[in-house]
Amino acid sequence: MATDDGLNADAAEMPLLITDDLEDPAVLAQWAERFAAARLTAEYQAVFDKPEPLVSVCITTADRADVLADKALRSMTEQTYRHLDVIIVGDACDDHTAETVAGFRDPRFRFENLAERGPYPPPGYNRWLVAGTNPANRALELARGDFVTHLDEDDTFHPERIAIMVDAVRRARADLGYHPFWWEHEDRSLEVWGDGRFEIGQTGTSMVLYHRWLRRVPWNLHAYVMGEPGDWNRFKKFKAMGVNLALVDQPLTWHWKYPLRGEFEAKPGERYLPEPS
């Protein structure tokens, strides 16, 4: 018996997101074996042969409706690759995000708003490391594309970014493709970041596109305890599982510093995770 995820036999009973402790090397090794077996199936390989595979774009947002519209959502409407499944998940937004998404009148856009924000660590560096984890994982649960990619609410893609990345991973039959990006400095100058290594500091959330099988690897809300940003904590698991990588050596995402996020405001009744001891 096979599922549409390229997994056989008992794999059909797996949870959509892995609930095992992937921080345990032995557990991660077991999942690496399952991934290696899945990769050999016809179901897994079939997505590379589709003439126009569906791409899920996962976007998380937190009370920045105008920035979301001007950056991420506008960028989606400008993509030359049209076969998109754009999933926007709000982190308990109570501004006009829902109305803003609906205002685009784009049938490819789906919006869901979480009822509660967090719990995350208190405001500060540790919170920054894992902020948005819960809506990111919900977006993975909702993703139905053959390939999955991500875009921060305040970043933008080159108009041909998704088309370029889909072509690259299909030609290489790679599990994951990645690329450099433009970084905006405080003086608003731009610099290309990413030296070609799939390493922390050289890649990030909005710089990857990967096979749908990998969407079952969740962000770890407790990555901050290890002093790791959530995206790299997740990507290092991909590496440990032995993903085949395809580098597209051109910047295709703009990581904007401005507009700056406003001063932190807690939600009514918001709970916090403990700081590392």
C-alpha positions as a LaTeX table, in Angstrom:
\begin{tabular}{lrrr}
\hline
Residue & $x$ (\AA) & $y$ (\AA) & $z$ (\AA) \\
\hline
Met1 & 0.00 & 0.00 & 0.00 \\
Ala2 & 1.38 & 3.43 & $-0.88$ \\
Thr3 & 0.37 & 6.95 & 0.05 \\
Asp4 & 0.64 & 10.05 & $-2.10$ \\
Asp5 & 3.73 & 11.02 & $-0.10$ \\
Gly6 & 5.86 & 8.26 & $-1.53$ \\
Leu7 & 5.66 & 6.19 & 1.64 \\
Asn8 & 4.76 & 2.52 & 1.77 \\
Ala9 & 3.12 & 0.02 & 4.12 \\
Asp10 & 3.01 & 1.27 & 7.74 \\
Ala11 & 3.89 & 4.81 & 6.63 \\
Ala12 & 0.25 & 5.46 & 5.77 \\
Glu13 & $-0.45$ & 5.66 & 9.50 \\
Met14 & 2.20 & 8.30 & 10.22 \\
Pro15 & 1.09 & 11.65 & 11.67 \\
Leu16 & 1.18 & 14.57 & 9.26 \\
Leu17 & 3.87 & 16.23 & 11.39 \\
Ile18 & 6.41 & 14.02 & 13.12 \\
Thr19 & 5.83 & 13.98 & 16.86 \\
Asp20 & 8.93 & 11.92 & 17.72 \\
Asp21 & 11.86 & 13.68 & 19.39 \\
Leu22 & 14.01 & 14.53 & 16.39 \\
Glu23 & 16.60 & 16.12 & 18.68 \\
Asp24 & 17.51 & 12.54 & 19.68 \\
Pro25 & 20.18 & 11.36 & 17.19 \\
Ala26 & 18.90 & 7.78 & 17.31 \\
Val27 & 15.35 & 8.85 & 16.51 \\
Leu28 & 16.56 & 11.13 & 13.72 \\
Ala29 & 18.59 & 8.25 & 12.27 \\
Gln30 & 15.45 & 6.12 & 12.15 \\
Trp31 & 13.63 & 8.83 & 10.25 \\
Ala32 & 16.59 & 9.17 & 7.90 \\
Glu33 & 16.13 & 5.49 & 7.03 \\
Arg34 & 12.44 & 6.01 & 6.37 \\
Phe35 & 13.21 & 9.02 & 4.20 \\
Ala36 & 15.80 & 7.07 & 2.20 \\
Ala37 & 13.25 & 4.32 & 1.57 \\
Ala38 & 10.53 & 6.80 & 0.59 \\
Arg39 & 12.84 & 8.54 & $-1.87$ \\
Leu40 & 13.14 & 5.31 & $-3.88$ \\
Thr41 & 9.39 & 4.96 & $-4.43$ \\
Ala42 & 7.61 & 5.86 & $-7.64$ \\
Glu43 & 5.27 & 8.10 & $-5.66$ \\
Tyr44 & 8.13 & 10.22 & $-4.34$ \\
Gln45 & 9.79 & 10.54 & $-7.74$ \\
Ala46 & 6.57 & 11.30 & $-9.57$ \\
Val47 & 6.51 & 14.96 & $-8.53$ \\
Phe48 & 9.71 & 15.61 & $-10.50$ \\
Asp49 & 8.00 & 14.49 & $-13.69$ \\
Lys50 & 4.90 & 16.67 & $-13.41$ \\
Pro51 & 4.92 & 19.40 & $-16.07$ \\
Glu52 & 3.59 & 21.98 & $-13.60$ \\
Pro53 & 3.79 & 20.73 & $-10.00$ \\
Leu54 & 1.76 & 22.55 & $-7.37$ \\
Val55 & 3.87 & 24.68 & $-5.01$ \\
Ser56 & 2.65 & 25.50 & $-1.51$ \\
Val57 & 3.94 & 28.84 & $-0.23$ \\
Cys58 & 3.73 & 29.06 & 3.58 \\
Ile59 & 3.51 & 32.57 & 5.04 \\
Thr60 & 3.14 & 33.37 & 8.74 \\
Thr61 & 2.06 & 36.78 & 9.98 \\
Ala62 & 1.45 & 38.63 & 13.23 \\
Asp63 & $-0.59$ & 41.86 & 13.15 \\
Arg64 & 1.25 & 43.43 & 10.22 \\
Ala65 & $-1.51$ & 43.40 & 7.62 \\
Asp66 & $-0.21$ & 46.33 & 5.59 \\
Val67 & 3.36 & 44.99 & 5.51 \\
Leu68 & 2.07 & 41.52 & 4.62 \\
Ala69 & 0.11 & 42.97 & 1.71 \\
Asp70 & 2.88 & 45.21 & 0.40 \\
Lys71 & 5.65 & 42.63 & 0.68 \\
Ala72 & 4.77 & 38.93 & 0.74 \\
Leu73 & 1.30 & 38.93 & $-0.85$ \\
Arg74 & 2.17 & 41.39 & $-3.58$ \\
Ser75 & 5.22 & 39.26 & $-4.31$ \\
Met76 & 2.97 & 36.23 & $-4.73$ \\
Thr77 & 0.79 & 37.99 & $-7.29$ \\
Glu78 & 3.92 & 38.90 & $-9.28$ \\
Gln79 & 5.27 & 35.35 & $-9.56$ \\
Thr80 & 5.52 & 34.12 & $-13.14$ \\
Tyr81 & 4.87 & 30.60 & $-11.84$ \\
Arg82 & 1.11 & 30.53 & $-11.37$ \\
His83 & 0.32 & 27.06 & $-9.99$ \\
Leu84 & 0.52 & 28.12 & $-6.36$ \\
Asp85 & $-1.17$ & 27.20 & $-3.09$ \\
Val86 & $-0.55$ & 30.23 & $-0.85$ \\
Ile87 & $-1.17$ & 29.50 & 2.82 \\
Ile88 & $-1.23$ & 32.48 & 5.20 \\
Val89 & $-1.48$ & 31.61 & 8.90 \\
Gly90 & $-1.98$ & 34.35 & 11.44 \\
Asp91 & $-0.39$ & 34.14 & 14.88 \\
Ala92 & $-3.61$ & 35.20 & 16.65 \\
Cys93 & $-3.88$ & 38.37 & 14.55 \\
Asp94 & $-6.46$ & 40.86 & 15.77 \\
Asp95 & $-5.86$ & 43.57 & 13.17 \\
His96 & $-7.30$ & 43.66 & 9.63 \\
Thr97 & $-5.21$ & 40.77 & 8.27 \\
Ala98 & $-8.22$ & 38.64 & 7.28 \\
Glu99 & $-9.79$ & 41.50 & 5.35 \\
Thr100 & $-6.47$ & 42.33 & 3.72 \\
Val101 & $-5.95$ & 38.79 & 2.43 \\
Ala102 & $-9.55$ & 38.60 & 1.20 \\
Gly103 & $-9.11$ & 41.91 & $-0.57$ \\
Phe104 & $-6.65$ & 40.38 & $-3.02$ \\
Arg105 & $-9.48$ & 38.20 & $-4.36$ \\
Asp106 & $-6.94$ & 35.56 & $-5.32$ \\
Pro107 & $-8.39$ & 32.04 & $-5.17$ \\
Arg108 & $-4.90$ & 30.65 & $-4.51$ \\
Phe109 & $-4.75$ & 32.46 & $-1.15$ \\
Arg110 & $-5.95$ & 30.64 & 1.99 \\
Phe111 & $-5.98$ & 32.34 & 5.39 \\
Glu112 & $-6.31$ & 30.75 & 8.81 \\
Asn113 & $-5.87$ & 32.57 & 12.09 \\
Leu114 & $-4.72$ & 30.81 & 15.25 \\
Ala115 & $-6.87$ & 31.42 & 18.33 \\
Glu116 & $-3.88$ & 31.87 & 20.65 \\
Arg117 & $-0.40$ & 33.29 & 20.24 \\
Gly118 & 2.38 & 31.17 & 21.65 \\
Pro119 & 3.32 & 30.37 & 24.23 \\
Tyr120 & 6.77 & 31.66 & 23.29 \\
Pro121 & 9.67 & 32.81 & 25.46 \\
Pro122 & 9.36 & 36.35 & 26.88 \\
Pro123 & 10.32 & 39.26 & 24.60 \\
Gly124 & 13.99 & 39.20 & 23.66 \\
Tyr125 & 16.49 & 37.16 & 21.72 \\
Asn126 & 15.10 & 33.75 & 22.66 \\
Arg127 & 11.66 & 34.75 & 21.49 \\
Trp128 & 13.11 & 35.93 & 18.20 \\
Leu129 & 14.70 & 32.51 & 17.69 \\
Val130 & 11.35 & 30.70 & 17.63 \\
Ala131 & 8.69 & 33.35 & 17.01 \\
Gly132 & 6.12 & 32.15 & 14.51 \\
Thr133 & 6.72 & 28.46 & 15.17 \\
Asn134 & 3.09 & 27.60 & 15.81 \\
Pro135 & 1.64 & 29.20 & 12.66 \\
Ala136 & 4.55 & 27.78 & 10.65 \\
Asn137 & 3.69 & 24.26 & 11.75 \\
Arg138 & 0.01 & 24.83 & 11.05 \\
Ala139 & 0.92 & 25.98 & 7.54 \\
Leu140 & 2.82 & 22.72 & 7.03 \\
Glu141 & $-0.30$ & 20.81 & 8.05 \\
Leu142 & $-2.33$ & 22.71 & 5.47 \\
Ala143 & 0.21 & 22.47 & 2.64 \\
Arg144 & $-0.97$ & 20.32 & $-0.26$ \\
Gly145 & 1.65 & 21.12 & $-2.88$ \\
Asp146 & 4.14 & 18.82 & $-4.55$ \\
Phe147 & 6.83 & 21.22 & $-3.36$ \\
Val148 & 6.84 & 23.54 & $-0.36$ \\
Thr149 & 8.51 & 26.90 & 0.11 \\
His150 & 8.27 & 29.71 & 2.66 \\
Leu151 & 8.17 & 33.49 & 2.65 \\
Asp152 & 8.36 & 35.80 & 5.65 \\
Glu153 & 5.56 & 38.37 & 5.78 \\
Asp154 & 7.99 & 41.27 & 5.25 \\
Asp155 & 10.17 & 39.73 & 2.51 \\
Thr156 & 9.77 & 39.41 & $-1.24$ \\
Phe157 & 10.72 & 37.01 & $-4.01$ \\
His158 & 12.18 & 37.77 & $-7.41$ \\
Pro159 & 9.22 & 37.44 & $-9.82$ \\
Glu160 & 10.77 & 34.32 & $-11.40$ \\
Arg161 & 11.99 & 32.83 & $-8.12$ \\
Ile162 & 9.53 & 29.95 & $-7.84$ \\
Ala163 & 9.77 & 29.12 & $-11.55$ \\
Ile164 & 13.58 & 29.04 & $-11.32$ \\
Met165 & 13.58 & 26.89 & $-8.19$ \\
Val166 & 11.02 & 24.39 & $-9.48$ \\
Asp167 & 13.02 & 23.97 & $-12.66$ \\
Ala168 & 16.25 & 23.48 & $-10.69$ \\
Val169 & 14.96 & 20.83 & $-8.31$ \\
Arg170 & 13.14 & 18.97 & $-11.09$ \\
Arg171 & 16.20 & 18.84 & $-13.34$ \\
Ala172 & 18.46 & 17.72 & $-10.47$ \\
Arg173 & 15.73 & 15.55 & $-8.89$ \\
Ala174 & 16.87 & 17.20 & $-5.68$ \\
Asp175 & 15.04 & 16.93 & $-2.39$ \\
Leu176 & 15.75 & 20.58 & $-1.62$ \\
Gly177 & 16.88 & 23.64 & $-3.54$ \\
Tyr178 & 18.30 & 26.82 & $-2.03$ \\
His179 & 19.89 & 30.10 & $-3.09$ \\
Pro180 & 21.59 & 33.30 & $-1.83$ \\
Phe181 & 19.56 & 36.36 & $-0.90$ \\
Trp182 & 19.67 & 40.13 & $-0.69$ \\
Trp183 & 20.08 & 41.53 & 2.84 \\
Glu184 & 19.03 & 45.10 & 3.66 \\
His185 & 21.31 & 46.96 & 6.08 \\
Glu186 & 20.31 & 49.76 & 8.43 \\
Asp187 & 21.47 & 52.35 & 5.89 \\
Arg188 & 19.11 & 50.64 & 3.39 \\
Ser189 & 21.98 & 49.36 & 1.27 \\
Leu190 & 21.70 & 45.81 & $-0.06$ \\
Glu191 & 24.27 & 43.04 & 0.16 \\
Val192 & 24.17 & 39.49 & $-1.19$ \\
Trp193 & 24.36 & 36.91 & 1.58 \\
Gly194 & 24.90 & 33.20 & 1.12 \\
Asp195 & 28.24 & 31.70 & 0.11 \\
Gly196 & 26.83 & 28.50 & $-1.37$ \\
Arg197 & 26.97 & 26.45 & 1.82 \\
Phe198 & 23.78 & 25.06 & 3.29 \\
Glu199 & 24.73 & 26.29 & 6.74 \\
Ile200 & 23.46 & 28.60 & 9.47 \\
Gly201 & 23.84 & 32.22 & 8.48 \\
Gln202 & 24.10 & 31.31 & 4.78 \\
Thr203 & 20.48 & 30.34 & 4.19 \\
Gly204 & 17.11 & 30.82 & 5.84 \\
Thr205 & 13.36 & 30.33 & 5.81 \\
Ser206 & 12.64 & 32.21 & 2.59 \\
Met207 & 15.54 & 30.71 & 0.62 \\
Val208 & 14.51 & 27.07 & 0.23 \\
Leu209 & 12.09 & 24.96 & $-1.78$ \\
Tyr210 & 11.72 & 21.25 & $-1.02$ \\
His211 & 9.88 & 18.02 & $-1.74$ \\
Arg212 & 6.56 & 17.68 & 0.03 \\
Trp213 & 7.75 & 14.65 & 2.04 \\
Leu214 & 9.92 & 16.95 & 4.15 \\
Arg215 & 6.97 & 19.05 & 5.24 \\
Arg216 & 6.34 & 16.47 & 7.98 \\
Val217 & 9.50 & 17.67 & 9.81 \\
Pro218 & 8.18 & 20.40 & 12.13 \\
Trp219 & 9.75 & 23.51 & 13.58 \\
Asn220 & 10.80 & 22.87 & 17.18 \\
Leu221 & 9.30 & 25.42 & 19.54 \\
His222 & 12.10 & 24.67 & 22.00 \\
Ala223 & 15.00 & 25.32 & 19.62 \\
Tyr224 & 15.76 & 28.44 & 21.66 \\
Val225 & 16.87 & 26.22 & 24.56 \\
Met226 & 19.72 & 25.07 & 22.29 \\
Gly227 & 20.42 & 28.65 & 21.21 \\
Glu228 & 19.37 & 27.90 & 17.63 \\
Pro229 & 17.01 & 29.77 & 15.31 \\
Gly230 & 14.02 & 27.63 & 14.44 \\
Asp231 & 14.69 & 27.54 & 10.72 \\
Trp232 & 18.26 & 26.28 & 11.07 \\
Asn233 & 17.26 & 23.80 & 13.78 \\
Arg234 & 14.89 & 22.35 & 11.20 \\
Phe235 & 17.26 & 22.52 & 8.24 \\
Lys236 & 20.06 & 20.76 & 10.09 \\
Lys237 & 17.67 & 17.83 & 10.52 \\
Phe238 & 17.17 & 17.80 & 6.75 \\
Lys239 & 20.94 & 17.59 & 6.35 \\
Ala240 & 21.20 & 14.79 & 8.90 \\
Met241 & 18.53 & 12.89 & 6.98 \\
Gly242 & 20.73 & 13.03 & 3.87 \\
Val243 & 18.75 & 15.32 & 1.58 \\
Asn244 & 20.10 & 15.82 & $-1.94$ \\
Leu245 & 20.71 & 19.55 & $-2.38$ \\
Ala246 & 20.56 & 21.78 & $-5.45$ \\
Leu247 & 22.17 & 25.22 & $-5.25$ \\
Val248 & 20.86 & 27.97 & $-7.51$ \\
Asp249 & 23.71 & 30.45 & $-7.35$ \\
Gln250 & 21.79 & 33.69 & $-7.70$ \\
Pro251 & 19.95 & 35.82 & $-5.12$ \\
Leu252 & 16.19 & 35.33 & $-5.47$ \\
Thr253 & 14.81 & 36.71 & $-2.18$ \\
Trp254 & 14.97 & 40.17 & $-0.63$ \\
His255 & 15.26 & 40.07 & 3.17 \\
Trp256 & 14.07 & 43.56 & 4.11 \\
Lys257 & 14.93 & 45.27 & 7.38 \\
Tyr258 & 12.39 & 48.03 & 6.85 \\
Pro259 & 9.71 & 48.76 & 7.81 \\
Leu260 & 10.81 & 47.97 & 11.34 \\
Arg261 & 8.51 & 45.94 & 13.56 \\
Gly262 & 6.85 & 48.02 & 16.27 \\
Glu263 & 7.50 & 47.68 & 19.97 \\
Phe264 & 6.36 & 44.36 & 21.41 \\
Glu265 & 2.83 & 44.25 & 22.78 \\
Ala266 & 1.67 & 41.15 & 24.61 \\
Lys267 & $-1.70$ & 39.63 & 23.82 \\
Pro268 & $-4.24$ & 39.61 & 26.67 \\
Gly269 & $-3.49$ & 36.58 & 28.81 \\
Glu270 & $-0.40$ & 35.66 & 26.78 \\
Arg271 & 1.67 & 32.91 & 28.40 \\
Tyr272 & 5.47 & 32.57 & 28.20 \\
Leu273 & 7.81 & 29.63 & 28.04 \\
Pro274 & 10.60 & 29.54 & 30.64 \\
Glu275 & 14.00 & 30.97 & 29.82 \\
Pro276 & 16.88 & 28.42 & 29.72 \\
Ser277 & 18.48 & 27.94 & 33.10 \\
\hline
\end{tabular}
